[in-house]
Structure formats: C-alpha cells, structure tokens
Amino acid sequence: MVLKLYGHAHTICTRRVAVVIKELDIPYEFVRVDFLNGETRDPEFLEKQPFGQLPYIDDGGFILFESRAIARYLVKKYTLKGSPSLIPSKPKEEAIFEQAASIETTNFEPHAMGISLEKFYNPMCGTPTNEARLLEHAALLDAKMGAYESILSRHQYLAGDSITLADLFHLPFGKAVVDAGFGDIFEKRPNLGRWWIDVSTRPSWLAVKDGSY
C-alpha cells in the first residue's frame, strides 16, 4: 500500500513532512484534511490523531503523528541502501545531528512561529497583528542567528558537510520569516545566507513550499 499523508497543504508541519517525502522520493498519496472546517475534530480523525493536529501518516496501516517523528521514521525506513542518509549513523555524527535538530526546536521555532502567528495566522482567524510582539519575535530570532552564523562558518550545514533533517526542518517556518518581511535575518550574515539559499532552493522544497503537492 502506498504511504498516505493526511494534512493540509499550507500548514507548517504538513510541509515539514512533505519535503522529507520528496527528498526521499517516496511514492505517496496526499489526503487533504480541512482543519478550518473542523475535520480535525471528527471522531474518525481523533481516533488516528488524538490531539486533533496535522499531519499524520498511514504507512500500510501503521499510523504515526508528530512531524519530526514522522520524518525520522521515513528516513530510517525509506533511505535506499548505499544512499546518503538524512540522519547520520555513526554515534558522534548522529549526536551532532541531534544537537542541530534540538537547536531548530528550541532556538529557531519559538520565534519563527511567533512571527508566523502574528503576521499570518492570527489575522486569518480575525485577530489583528500585534506589531510590537511581531517585532519582538523578529529581534529575538535575529539574536539567535549569530550562533547559526558561527556554526555555519565551520561547515556547510548545521550538522556537518552533508544535509540532514535538521536543515530541512527549518524550511517551513523559515519561509514564513521571509514572507513576513524579515529575510534580512538570513541575508545579512554570509554563511547563514549561503546556507539558506542552499536549502531553500532544493527541488524537494520547491515542490511543496507553496502547497502544490
């Protein structure tokens, strides 16, 4: 049975999974869930995803939710033998990867999400943008990027010289930061800017970034 991805094309976490599926060239079926009309609260959906959140996958009857967990599972199962893996296998290299993945979760996402919420999600739901809070999130994210510049001055990607999930995980909220008008956070730092251009122009991301998958 073909892998099924249940989500919404324009949600951050759905795109986080979709880019990994495209990166690994996995055949799949996309099943659209209309969360705006309450489909994530339906009993049938909640049976699969008890938190009522997007996305989840059905891989031949194996149900899994949480986008980062899904991504790790897909890499472990679908990376072709002999192909570079998006999760390193040697202990020290894997530890550096997990460090980079943690950096994305704890240092990048909170403020990138704050920018996205204030600029896009809240207005969509009828709440005006709080400009002071928006700028606060942008300033806090900008401050974190100095450490990224230092890391990326030493190697091409966040966990070494090969791309990993840690890099790909930045793409959905990174796009939101750029779309919100804060692209200079990346661009003004040479190594960070070089990295952002690299990861954000990968064919896998170009295929899903605008929700056309």
Secondary structure, DSSP 8 states (H G I E B T S, - for coil): --EEEEE-TTSHHHHHHHHHHHHHT--EEEEE--GGGTGGGSHHHHHH-TT--S-EEEETTEEEESHHHHHHHHHHHHS-TTS--SS--SHHHHHHHHHHHHHIIIIIHHHHHHHHIIIIIHHHTT----HHHHHHHHHHHHHHHHHHHHHHTTSSBTTBSS--HHHHTTHHHHHHHIIIIITHHHHTSHHHHHHHHHHHT-HHHHTTTTS--
